[in-house]
Amino acid sequence: MNDERQWHKASYSSGSGSCVEVAEGLATGIRDTQNRNLGHLDVPATEWSALIKTVTRG
């Protein structure tokens, strides 16, 4: 699978190697850093934004 999106490690991922990567766009892609070959999950950007707002509010 050739994914042209710009993936980056999530800012809340620890240095332990248990990380997720995200790629924002019309749909936000989420994937396991250690298992990229297993694909990714796409969620609508509006849902991703709502999740981030909820999480950062504490």
C-alpha positions as CSV (number, residue, x, y, z in Angstrom):
1,M,0.0,0.0,0.0
2,N,1.5,3.3,-1.1
3,D,0.3,6.1,1.3
4,E,1.5,9.6,0.3
5,R,0.4,11.3,3.5
6,Q,2.9,12.9,5.8
7,W,3.0,10.6,8.9
8,H,4.4,11.7,12.3
9,K,4.6,10.3,15.7
10,A,1.9,11.4,18.0
11,S,3.2,14.0,20.5
12,Y,1.9,12.0,23.5
13,S,3.7,8.8,22.4
14,S,6.3,7.8,24.9
15,G,9.9,6.9,24.2
16,S,9.2,3.2,25.0
17,G,8.5,2.2,21.4
18,S,4.8,1.9,22.0
19,C,3.9,4.7,19.6
20,V,1.2,5.7,17.2
21,E,1.6,7.8,14.1
22,V,-1.0,10.2,12.7
23,A,-1.5,11.9,9.3
24,E,-4.0,14.7,9.2
25,G,-6.1,15.6,6.3
26,L,-9.8,15.2,5.3
27,A,-9.5,12.0,7.2
28,T,-7.0,11.5,9.9
29,G,-5.0,8.3,9.6
30,I,-3.8,6.4,12.8
31,R,-1.4,3.6,12.7
32,D,0.9,1.6,15.0
33,T,4.5,2.7,14.5
34,Q,5.9,-0.8,15.0
35,N,3.4,-2.5,12.7
36,R,2.9,0.0,9.8
37,N,2.5,-2.9,7.4
38,L,-0.8,-3.8,9.0
39,G,-2.4,-0.7,7.7
40,H,-4.1,2.2,9.3
41,L,-7.5,3.4,10.6
42,D,-9.0,6.5,9.0
43,V,-11.4,8.7,11.1
44,P,-13.1,11.9,9.9
45,A,-11.1,15.0,10.7
46,T,-14.0,16.4,12.7
47,E,-14.0,13.4,14.9
48,W,-10.3,13.5,15.4
49,S,-10.5,17.2,16.3
50,A,-13.2,16.5,18.9
51,L,-11.2,13.7,20.4
52,I,-8.1,15.9,20.8
53,K,-10.1,18.7,22.3
54,T,-11.7,16.3,24.8
55,V,-8.4,14.7,25.8
56,T,-6.5,18.0,26.2
57,R,-9.3,19.4,28.4
58,G,-8.4,16.6,30.9
